């Protein structure tokens, strides 16, 4: 392994990645109580999830490419601290509009997670890149899933605003630690910012593998969002009537599948990336069978969540490991292109799921 990339540094970057991306998911188990406070419909509160994902997609396109242009430590620390400012706006939001504004600011800047991943890939030795990317992606996906558990517990203790206060404090603390621990690193690119952004489209044009993996990624996150966005509404209604804490605990089930990220990363390092992709897609399809029974029984729902998160985490690592082999000097831009597609798919899935659940229920969501 590159001497600059130590095990404690990998752990730190993994935790920072999880904390950053978690900021976009705290609201999901809270949608029903936020809707009650602001007296808006489920469809309107579903807009919080869509705002988080669309702003994240905008940040991926506009900010992540800067990792190929600016000094990365300074960029990472600045984005982490400013993401915390967005959380503070959400914590003090007097209306749903202000909450959406805070969510959008946090979502745009929390793409720092996607600056950290290619940074780690650049520092890593080639033969261990898949494993290290898998480790950071485990942190990212654990952040997504455990955000729900933390949010549910804190909301029951001190209300939904407490969730945003605590999350802001965690991000501010992490920004200070990252400043002290991360090494200085500047890319060799001499492109201007407009040319840097334009080069993403050139990568799409010239690299069919990037286009294919981006499409797979978009469909993956659409599936993910179509499960988790309406799940809050299902679990807070009869026959379940679960509290926000209990709803949040469902994130722990998905988190149990986090080991799949590093496992799939190792398969990719061994030259088995296509096999890993086929395995992940088969698991993803099968997961919807027990999930469909979730409206009547919690046990098949838990099984389906576990299988689906294993599949999605593994496929995501396989996708990123594949595209990072294309052009080492453009890893931030490759990440921007891939992840923009990924989160546009997620936003579409969230919006579709909220509408479908309202009109056709849980079975309609699983069929879609």
C-alpha positions, -999 to +999 in steps of 0.1 A: +000+000+000+011+035-006+029+048+025+007+079+024-024+059+028-023+043+063-050+021+079-061+048+103-064+072+074-086+047+055-108+043+086-110+081+090-119+086+053-145+059+055-162+075+086-161+109+070-176+095+038-205+080+059-211+111+079-212+133+048-236+112+028-258+104+059-269+141+059-291+134+029-310+106+047-318+117+082-352+130+071-365+097+057-378+081+089-390+116+100-412+124+070-445+117+087-437+138+118-423+167+097-455+165+076-476+167+107-457+197+120-459+217+088-494+203+079-485+190+045-492+158+026-470+127+023-463+137-013-450+171-002-427+157+025-415+132-001-401+163-018-375+166+010-360+133-003-361+144-039-345+178-030-317+160-012-310+137-042-313+163-069-291+188-051-266+159-045-267+153-083-260+190-089-231+189-065-217+158-082-217+175-115-205+210-104-182+204-074-168+168-075-147+176-107-128+202-087-110+172-071-091+170-104-082+207-102-078+220-067-058+209-036-079+181-023-074+184+015-086+221+015-115+212-008-126+183+014-124+203+046-143+233+032-171+212+018-175+193+050-178+224+071-202+241+047-224+210+046-228+214+083-241+250+078-269+236+056-278+212+085-280+242+108-305+259+084-326+228+085-325+226+123-339+261+125-364+259+096-397+278+104-414+264+072-411+235+048-395+259+023-366+267+046-362+230+054-360+223+016-334+251+013-312+237+040-316+202+026-305+215-009-274+232+005-264+202+025-271+179-004-250+199-028-220+201-005-222+166+010-208+153-023-175+157-005-180+119+000-174+115-037-142+136-035-129+113-008-134+081-027-113+089-058-088+106-035-083+072-017-082+054-051-054+077-062-034+072-030-039+034-031-017+008-048-034-006-079-036-042-066-055-030-035-076-003-050-108-023-052-106-033-016-099+002-004-127+017-025-149-011-011-140+000+024-149+036+018-181+026+001-190+004+031-186+036+052-208+055+027-235+029+026-234+024+063-239+062+067-269+061+044-285+032+063-275+041+099-287+077+094-322+064+097-315+046+129-298+076+145-325+100+132-354+078+146-338+075+180-329+112+183-363+123+171-380+103+198-357+118+224-358+155+214-378+160+183-368+160+147-348+192+149-324+175+174-313+152+145-300+182+125-283+198+154-263+166+163-255+159+126-241+195+122-219+191+153-205+158+140-197+172+106-179+203+121-159+180+143-150+158+113-138+188+092-113+197+120-100+161+121-097+159+083-077+191+083-051+176+106-049+141+092-053+142+054-022+148+033-019+177+008-025+166-027-030+186-059-038+172-093-016+178-123-045+189-146-042+224-161-078+226-174-100+256-166-132+250-147-155+253-178-132+229-197-131+206-167-169+203-167-170+199-205-145+170-202-171+150-182-193+149-213-162+139-234-157+110-210-193+099-215-188+102-253-155+083-254-160+056-228-188+031-234-180+014-201-187+046-183-221+049-200-230+014-192-220+015-156-237+049-152-270+034-165-267+004-141-260+028-112-290+049-120-313+019-120-296+006-088-303+038-068-338+041-083-345+006-068-330+017-035-351+048-033-383+030-043-378+008-012-368+033+014-389+064+005-423+047+010-411+023+037-416+051+064-452+054+053-458+017+054-442+011+088-460+041+104-494+029+093-515-002+103-508-030+107-474-018+120-479+017+136-442+017+145-425+047+163-398+067+145-371+048+166-384+015+154-386+026+118-350+039+121-339+005+133-347-010+099-315+008+087-296-017+108-309-046+088-295-030+056-263-022+074-257-059+080-251-062+042-223-036+043-196-063+042-207-071+006-190-039-005-155-050+004-163-086-007-173-074-042-142-051-042-120-081-036-137-100-065-130-070-087-093-069-077-092-106-088-105-098-122-140-111-115-159-078-119-184-090-146-192-121-125-197-099-094-221-077-115-242-106-127-244-120-091-254-086-077-281-081-103-296-115-097-298-108-059-314-074-065-342-089-086-348-117-061-349-093-032-383-078-044-401-111-039-399-111+000-402-073+000-436-076-017-448-096+013-437-069+036-472-053+037-485-083+057-454-096+075-422-080+089-399-111+086-399-114+047-396-076+046-364-078+068-350-105+046-357-086+014-340-055+028-309-074+037-306-091+003-313-059-016-287-038+003-261-065-002-267-065-039-267-027-043-236-021-022-217-048-040-228-036-074-219+000-066-183-009-056-180-031-088-191-001-109-167+023-094-138-001-094-144-006-132-145+031-141-115+040-120-094+018-143-103+039-173-084+072-168-064+076-135-059+113-141-097+119-143-110+099-114-129+128-099-146+135-132-154+099-138-169+098-103-189+130-111-203+115-143-212+081-128-226+095-095-247+122-112-265+094-131-267+074-098-285+102-079-307+113-107-319+077-107-324+079-070-344+111-072-366+097-099-372+066-078-381+087-048-406+108-067-421+078-085-424+058-052-442+085-033-468+088-061-471+051-067-475+043-030-502+070-027-522+055-056-514+018-057-499+009-023-470-013-014-477-039-040-476-011-067-442+000-055-427-035-056-441-042-091-427-009-104 
